[in-house]
């Protein structure tokens, strides 16, 4: 359920949970889960819960309040609880759910892992229902879930038609979109003023609940029409290279890269898996590479032990070139700038220098969701810092760009024809 700001989605969510907790005689738990437990306590426990309990007192509905664990138990019925996804492993054993709400899901850390590995299996025990709600923030995993719904809920974005119709039905999941204007208690004049002041993209996202490229998106020049190409056989004379971002809980991301004779970059395949051992990863990579080995594979220069471990398995990785000393953030931002240069469409050729095969779905997803942290510093000239999420394949790409172009031909700008 994608809802615009001030659309009262949290009020709806809490009322739904309390209704079931107060009427279900099975003694189950109906849980509200926010991005963090602190946020859930401040937004829900200290505000919505207090108001609902006042109504319980008025009608004589008995309850037992526990402020330490944030639960309200209704004797003879079920329990309402408040929690956060910031300690996701603590939710792994919650098998007594009758229904849950995952609120502000677009802001969750590692949302795919949280849903697929931790939360969804727990719903099977009592056939519990789940409401996934939030305000959109780019093409992230929240967008992916909304695409699976079977209700034409006017969800804008990739894989939806112009009228918002869902094109990938799944009868077990329904998707809805409600704008801020759908709340009859919101001053429409105030909303119209917001529309006048904000950019179209920002207003569409925040108040019309449309899936747009996030206002703070890092790679804003990434365009599916310009950069995504259909897979084709890589010519034998092209240079093949690789890049890897090490991981375990977070995914290990390896990109398969080809360079043509004009130094155009093609990302033609990817390996993106979590919780696999080095031995397993190395075996799969060697199989995918086949008989034509890459001329070089670059990795995170801080992962020396990982490089040794992969080397012992026959996958030889070179530390990425780190040309800036002292400030790691400066090195990261420099790499981001170089990747952005490759995404730039030349005014002369009308083409970029970087292309991604359509099958590289994780890299594409990260391009469309990787964004800057909000800069709250009083120093306007301070460089922005990327959010450390949805960046694993992009980190690998950055290792390749700073290494190949710095080590071979100098600055990426040298690639561009004179304009």
C-alpha positions as CSV (number, residue, x, y, z in Angstrom):
1,X,0.0,0.0,0.0
2,X,1.7,3.2,-1.2
3,X,0.3,6.3,0.5
4,X,1.2,10.0,0.2
5,X,2.3,12.1,3.1
6,X,-0.5,12.9,5.6
7,X,-2.6,10.2,4.0
8,X,-3.1,8.7,7.5
9,X,-1.7,5.2,6.6
10,X,-0.4,4.7,10.1
11,X,-3.8,5.5,11.6
12,X,-5.3,2.9,9.3
13,X,-2.6,0.4,10.1
14,X,-2.9,0.7,13.9
15,X,-6.7,0.6,13.8
16,X,-6.6,-2.6,11.8
17,X,-4.2,-4.2,14.2
18,X,-6.1,-3.2,17.3
19,X,-9.4,-4.4,15.8
20,X,-8.0,-7.9,15.3
21,X,-6.2,-8.0,18.7
22,X,-9.4,-7.0,20.5
23,X,-11.6,-9.6,18.6
24,X,-9.3,-12.6,17.9
25,X,-9.8,-15.3,20.6
26,X,-6.8,-17.3,19.5
27,X,-4.4,-15.4,21.7
28,X,-2.1,-14.4,18.8
29,X,0.0,-11.2,18.3
30,X,-0.8,-8.4,15.9
31,X,2.4,-6.5,15.4
32,X,3.3,-3.0,14.1
33,X,6.9,-3.0,12.7
34,X,8.6,0.3,11.8
35,X,12.1,0.8,10.4
36,X,13.4,1.2,14.0
37,X,12.0,0.4,17.4
38,X,12.6,3.9,18.5
39,X,10.7,5.3,15.6
40,X,7.8,2.9,16.3
41,X,7.7,3.9,20.0
42,X,7.7,7.6,19.2
43,X,5.2,7.5,16.3
44,X,2.8,4.8,17.5
45,X,3.2,3.9,21.1
46,X,3.4,7.5,22.5
47,X,0.6,8.8,20.3
48,X,-1.8,6.3,18.6
49,X,-1.8,3.7,21.3
50,X,-2.6,6.2,24.0
51,X,-5.6,7.5,22.1
52,X,-7.0,4.0,21.5
53,X,-6.6,3.0,25.1
54,X,-8.6,6.0,26.2
55,X,-11.4,4.7,24.0
56,X,-11.0,1.2,25.6
57,X,-11.4,2.8,29.0
58,X,-14.6,4.6,27.9
59,X,-16.2,1.3,26.7
60,X,-14.9,-0.8,29.6
61,X,-12.6,-3.0,27.5
62,X,-10.0,-4.6,29.8
63,X,-6.4,-4.6,28.8
64,X,-2.9,-5.2,30.2
65,X,-0.3,-2.6,29.3
66,X,3.5,-3.4,29.2
67,X,5.6,-0.3,28.6
68,X,8.9,-2.2,28.7
69,X,8.2,-4.5,25.8
70,X,5.6,-2.3,24.1
71,X,2.6,-4.6,24.2
72,X,-1.1,-4.4,25.0
73,X,-2.8,-7.7,25.9
74,X,-6.5,-8.1,25.8
75,X,-7.5,-10.9,28.2
76,X,-9.4,-13.7,26.4
77,X,-8.4,-12.3,23.1
78,X,-5.0,-11.4,21.5
79,X,-2.1,-8.9,21.9
80,X,-1.0,-5.8,20.1
81,X,2.8,-5.2,19.9
82,X,5.2,-2.5,18.6
83,X,8.6,-3.4,17.2
84,X,11.3,-2.3,14.8
85,X,13.2,-3.9,11.9
86,X,16.6,-2.5,13.0
87,X,17.3,-5.8,15.0
88,X,15.7,-8.0,12.4
89,X,17.1,-11.3,13.8
90,X,15.1,-10.7,17.0
91,X,11.9,-11.2,14.8
92,X,13.1,-14.5,13.4
93,X,11.3,-16.6,16.2
94,X,8.0,-14.6,16.2
95,X,5.7,-17.5,15.2
96,X,2.6,-16.3,17.0
97,X,1.6,-13.6,14.6
98,X,-2.0,-13.3,13.5
99,X,-1.3,-10.3,11.4
100,X,1.4,-7.6,11.0
101,X,2.1,-4.2,9.5
102,X,5.5,-3.4,7.9
103,X,5.3,0.4,7.9
104,X,7.6,2.8,6.0
105,X,8.9,-0.2,4.2
106,X,10.8,1.8,1.7
107,X,13.1,3.0,4.5
108,X,13.9,-0.4,5.9
109,X,17.5,-1.6,5.9
110,X,17.9,-4.8,3.8
111,X,14.2,-5.1,3.1
112,X,14.5,-8.1,0.8
113,X,16.3,-10.1,3.5
114,X,13.9,-8.9,6.2
115,X,10.8,-10.0,4.2
116,X,12.0,-13.2,2.4
117,X,14.3,-14.7,5.1
118,X,12.8,-13.6,8.4
119,X,9.2,-12.3,8.3
120,X,7.4,-14.1,5.5
121,X,8.2,-17.6,6.9
122,X,6.7,-16.7,10.3
123,X,3.4,-15.8,8.7
124,X,2.8,-19.4,7.5
125,X,2.3,-20.8,11.0
126,X,-1.1,-19.2,11.6
127,X,-1.8,-18.1,8.0
128,X,-1.2,-14.5,9.2
129,X,-1.9,-11.5,7.0
130,X,0.5,-8.7,6.3
131,X,0.1,-5.0,5.3
132,X,3.2,-3.5,3.6
133,X,2.8,0.3,3.7
134,X,4.9,3.4,3.1
135,X,5.6,6.4,1.0
136,X,7.7,5.5,-2.1
137,X,11.4,6.2,-2.3
138,X,12.6,5.3,-5.8
139,X,12.6,1.9,-7.5
140,X,13.6,-0.2,-4.5
141,X,12.3,-3.4,-3.0
142,X,9.1,-1.8,-1.9
143,X,8.4,-1.0,-5.5
144,X,9.2,-4.7,-6.4
145,X,6.6,-5.9,-3.9
146,X,4.0,-3.5,-5.2
147,X,4.4,-4.8,-8.7
148,X,3.3,-8.3,-7.6
149,X,-0.2,-7.2,-6.6
150,X,-3.3,-8.3,-8.3
151,X,-5.3,-5.1,-7.7
152,X,-5.0,-2.2,-10.3
153,X,-4.2,0.3,-7.6
154,X,-2.7,3.0,-9.8
155,X,0.9,2.2,-8.8
156,X,3.2,4.2,-11.2
157,X,6.6,3.1,-12.2
158,X,8.4,0.5,-14.3
159,X,6.3,-2.5,-15.3
160,X,3.1,-0.6,-14.9
161,X,1.0,0.8,-17.8
162,X,0.2,4.5,-18.1
163,X,-3.0,4.1,-16.2
164,X,-1.3,2.3,-13.4
165,X,-2.5,-1.2,-14.1
166,X,-0.5,-4.0,-12.7
167,X,1.1,-6.2,-15.3
168,X,2.4,-9.0,-13.1
169,X,-0.6,-10.4,-11.2
170,X,-0.3,-12.5,-8.1
171,X,-3.6,-13.4,-6.5
172,X,-2.1,-13.6,-3.0
173,X,-1.1,-10.0,-2.9
174,X,-3.1,-6.8,-3.6
175,X,-1.5,-3.4,-4.3
176,X,-3.1,0.0,-3.7
177,X,-2.0,3.6,-4.0
178,X,-3.6,6.5,-2.2
179,X,-2.6,10.1,-2.6
180,X,-2.5,12.8,0.0
181,X,-5.6,14.2,-1.7
182,X,-7.5,11.0,-0.8
183,X,-7.5,12.1,2.8
184,X,-10.6,14.3,3.1
185,X,-9.2,15.9,6.3
186,X,-6.1,17.4,4.6
187,X,-6.3,21.0,3.4
188,X,-6.1,20.8,-0.4
189,X,-4.9,24.4,-0.5
190,X,-1.9,23.3,1.6
191,X,-1.2,20.4,-0.8
192,X,-1.5,22.7,-3.8
193,X,1.0,25.1,-2.2
194,X,3.4,22.1,-1.8
195,X,2.9,21.2,-5.4
196,X,3.9,24.8,-6.4
197,X,7.0,24.8,-4.3
198,X,8.4,21.2,-4.9
199,X,9.8,19.7,-8.0
200,X,7.4,17.6,-10.0
201,X,9.4,14.4,-9.1
202,X,9.4,15.2,-5.4
203,X,5.7,16.1,-5.2
204,X,4.7,13.0,-7.2
205,X,6.7,10.8,-4.8
206,X,5.8,12.4,-1.5
207,X,2.2,13.4,-2.0
208,X,0.9,11.4,-5.0
209,X,2.7,8.2,-3.8
210,X,4.1,7.5,-7.2
211,X,7.3,5.6,-7.7
212,X,9.8,8.0,-9.1
213,X,13.5,8.3,-9.1
214,X,14.2,9.5,-5.6
215,X,15.0,13.2,-5.3
216,X,18.3,12.2,-3.7
217,X,19.2,9.6,-6.3
218,X,23.0,9.4,-6.9
219,X,23.0,8.2,-10.5
220,X,20.2,10.4,-11.9
221,X,21.6,10.0,-15.4
222,X,20.9,6.3,-15.5
223,X,18.1,5.8,-18.0
224,X,16.7,2.4,-19.0
225,X,16.2,3.6,-22.6
226,X,19.8,4.7,-22.9
227,X,21.8,2.3,-20.7
228,X,20.0,-1.1,-20.8
229,X,20.6,-3.3,-23.8
230,X,19.4,-6.8,-24.8
231,X,22.1,-9.5,-24.2
232,X,24.2,-10.5,-27.2
233,X,27.3,-12.8,-27.6
234,X,30.5,-10.9,-26.5
235,X,32.9,-10.7,-29.5
236,X,36.1,-12.7,-28.8
237,X,38.4,-9.7,-29.4
238,X,36.8,-7.6,-26.6
239,X,38.6,-7.4,-23.3
240,X,36.9,-9.3,-20.4
241,X,37.3,-8.1,-16.9
242,X,35.7,-8.5,-13.5
243,X,34.9,-6.7,-10.3
244,X,33.8,-8.0,-6.9
245,X,32.4,-6.6,-3.6
246,X,32.9,-9.1,-0.8
247,X,30.0,-10.1,1.4
248,X,28.3,-12.8,3.4
249,X,25.2,-11.4,5.3
250,X,25.3,-8.7,2.7
251,X,25.5,-10.2,-0.8
252,X,28.7,-11.0,-2.6
253,X,28.4,-9.0,-5.9
254,X,30.6,-9.9,-8.9
255,X,30.2,-8.1,-12.3
256,X,31.3,-9.6,-15.6
257,X,32.6,-6.8,-17.8
258,X,33.5,-6.5,-21.4
259,X,35.3,-3.5,-23.1
260,X,34.9,-3.0,-26.9
261,X,37.5,-1.5,-29.2
262,X,36.2,2.0,-28.6
263,X,36.5,1.5,-24.8
264,X,32.7,1.3,-24.3
265,X,31.9,-0.7,-21.1
266,X,29.3,-3.5,-21.2
267,X,28.2,-5.2,-17.9
268,X,27.0,-8.4,-19.4
269,X,26.4,-10.7,-16.4
270,X,26.3,-10.6,-12.6
271,X,26.7,-12.9,-9.6
272,X,24.7,-11.7,-6.6
273,X,24.3,-14.1,-3.6
274,X,24.4,-13.9,0.2
275,X,25.4,-16.4,2.8
276,X,27.7,-18.4,0.5
277,X,31.2,-19.4,1.5
278,X,34.3,-18.2,-0.3
279,X,34.8,-21.7,-1.7
280,X,31.2,-21.9,-3.1
281,X,31.4,-18.4,-4.6
282,X,34.8,-19.1,-6.2
283,X,33.5,-22.4,-7.7
284,X,30.5,-20.6,-9.2
285,X,32.6,-17.8,-10.6
286,X,35.0,-20.1,-12.2
287,X,32.2,-22.0,-13.8
288,X,30.6,-18.8,-15.1
289,X,33.9,-17.5,-16.5
290,X,34.4,-20.8,-18.4
291,X,37.6,-21.2,-20.5
292,X,38.1,-17.5,-21.2
293,X,39.5,-16.1,-18.0
294,X,39.3,-12.3,-17.2
295,X,42.4,-10.3,-17.7
296,X,41.8,-8.8,-14.2
297,X,39.3,-8.8,-11.4
298,X,39.3,-5.9,-9.0
299,X,38.0,-5.9,-5.4
300,X,37.7,-3.8,-2.3
301,X,41.3,-2.9,-1.3
302,X,40.4,-3.3,2.4
303,X,39.5,-7.0,1.8
304,X,43.1,-8.4,1.8
305,X,42.1,-11.6,3.6
306,X,39.2,-12.2,1.2
307,X,41.6,-11.8,-1.7
308,X,44.0,-14.4,-0.2
309,X,41.1,-16.8,0.4
310,X,39.8,-16.4,-3.2
311,X,43.3,-16.8,-4.5
312,X,43.6,-20.2,-2.7
313,X,40.5,-21.2,-4.6
314,X,42.0,-20.1,-8.0
315,X,40.2,-16.8,-8.3
316,X,42.8,-14.0,-8.3
317,X,41.7,-10.6,-7.3
318,X,43.6,-7.3,-7.4
319,X,43.0,-4.5,-4.9
320,X,41.2,-1.6,-6.5
321,X,43.3,1.5,-7.3
322,X,43.0,3.9,-4.4
323,X,44.5,7.2,-5.7
324,X,43.3,9.4,-2.8
325,X,44.9,9.1,0.5
326,X,43.5,9.7,4.0
327,X,39.9,10.3,3.2
328,X,38.0,7.2,2.3
329,X,34.8,9.2,1.5
330,X,36.7,11.3,-1.0
331,X,37.8,8.1,-2.8
332,X,34.2,6.8,-2.8
333,X,32.8,10.1,-4.2
334,X,35.6,10.2,-6.8
335,X,34.6,6.8,-8.0
336,X,30.9,7.8,-8.1
337,X,31.9,10.8,-10.2
338,X,33.8,8.6,-12.7
339,X,30.9,6.2,-13.0
340,X,28.6,9.2,-13.6
341,X,30.9,10.3,-16.4
342,X,30.4,7.0,-18.1
343,X,26.7,7.3,-17.9
344,X,26.7,10.8,-19.5
345,X,25.2,10.8,-23.0
346,X,27.6,12.4,-25.5
347,X,26.1,15.3,-27.5
348,X,28.1,14.1,-30.5
349,X,27.4,10.4,-30.5
350,X,24.1,10.6,-28.5
351,X,25.3,7.5,-26.6
352,X,26.8,6.9,-23.2
353,X,30.0,4.9,-22.6
354,X,28.4,2.3,-20.2
355,X,25.8,-0.3,-21.0
356,X,24.1,-2.9,-18.9
357,X,22.6,-6.2,-20.2
358,X,19.0,-6.5,-19.2
359,X,19.7,-9.7,-17.2
360,X,21.7,-7.8,-14.6
361,X,18.6,-7.1,-12.5
362,X,20.4,-6.4,-9.2
363,X,22.8,-3.8,-10.7
364,X,19.8,-2.1,-12.5
365,X,17.8,-2.1,-9.2
366,X,20.7,-0.5,-7.4
367,X,21.2,2.1,-10.1
368,X,17.6,3.1,-9.6
369,X,17.6,3.2,-5.8
370,X,21.1,4.2,-4.6
371,X,20.8,7.6,-3.0
372,X,22.5,10.2,-0.8
373,X,22.0,10.6,2.9
374,X,20.2,13.8,3.7
375,X,22.9,16.4,4.5
376,X,21.9,18.2,7.7
377,X,25.3,19.9,8.1
378,X,25.5,23.6,8.3
379,X,28.5,23.5,6.0
380,X,26.9,23.7,2.5
381,X,30.2,22.8,0.7
382,X,30.5,19.5,2.6
383,X,30.4,16.5,0.2
384,X,27.3,14.3,0.4
385,X,27.6,10.7,1.8
386,X,25.9,7.8,0.1
387,X,23.5,5.6,2.1
388,X,25.2,2.2,2.8
389,X,22.4,0.2,1.3
390,X,21.6,-1.1,-2.2
391,X,25.2,-0.5,-3.2
392,X,26.9,-3.9,-3.5
393,X,27.0,-4.3,-7.3
394,X,27.6,-0.5,-7.6
395,X,30.6,-0.8,-5.2
396,X,32.0,-3.5,-7.5
397,X,31.4,-1.3,-10.5
398,X,33.2,1.6,-8.8
399,X,36.2,-0.6,-8.0
400,X,36.4,-1.5,-11.7
401,X,36.1,2.1,-13.0
402,X,38.7,3.7,-10.7
403,X,41.1,0.9,-11.4
404,X,40.8,0.3,-15.2
405,X,40.6,3.9,-16.3
406,X,43.1,5.2,-13.8
407,X,45.5,2.4,-14.5
408,X,45.2,2.3,-18.3
409,X,44.2,5.6,-19.9
410,X,43.9,8.2,-17.2
411,X,40.8,10.1,-16.4
412,X,37.5,8.8,-17.8
413,X,36.8,12.1,-19.5
414,X,39.6,11.2,-21.9
415,X,37.2,8.8,-23.5
416,X,34.9,11.4,-24.8
417,X,35.1,12.6,-28.4
418,X,35.6,16.3,-28.9
419,X,32.3,18.2,-28.8
